[in-house]
Amino acid sequence: MQDNQETPGRVRRTVNDLVLAEMFIVQATIESANAIGDGITELSRRLADDDEQEGLPKASITGILQRTADDVIEPYTTRFRYFRDVLKDD
């Protein structure tokens, strides 16, 4: 009889965890899309700017792409780590 009483609580907890995980993934996706947009903008500026500005070296295309890739993946890793901590604490 005790299992029947625990089952609704487990189902509720599982659904709550799923909703929380989906909220985190939506937030991470939005941030990731912004990072992609920022990277495209920076890359476009770099490609359009043929002259070095005031003696400063231009950012390399490889550097821009690597930084963009890092910025794109970071929201997912941060949210996943936070989600795991929330589950561990409960």
DANORHU-V586346 format. One record per pair of residues at least 24 apart in sequence whose ideal C-beta (glycine too) atoms are under 7 Angstrom apart, sorted by the first residue. I is the first residue (numbers start at 1). GAP is how many residues later the second one is. D is the distance in Angstrom with one decimal. If there is no record, write none. Layout:
# DANORHU-V586346
i->I gap->GAP d->D
i->I gap->GAP d->D
This chain:
# DANORHU-V586346
i->17 gap->70 d->6.6
i->20 gap->63 d->6.8
i->20 gap->66 d->7.0
i->21 gap->62 d->5.9
i->24 gap->55 d->4.0
i->24 gap->59 d->5.4
i->27 gap->52 d->6.4
i->28 gap->47 d->3.9
i->28 gap->48 d->4.7
i->28 gap->51 d->4.6
i->31 gap->44 d->3.9
i->32 gap->40 d->4.9
i->32 gap->43 d->5.3
i->32 gap->44 d->6.8
i->35 gap->33 d->6.4
i->35 gap->36 d->3.8
i->35 gap->37 d->4.8
i->36 gap->32 d->6.9
i->36 gap->36 d->5.9
i->39 gap->25 d->6.5
i->39 gap->29 d->2.9
i->39 gap->32 d->6.8
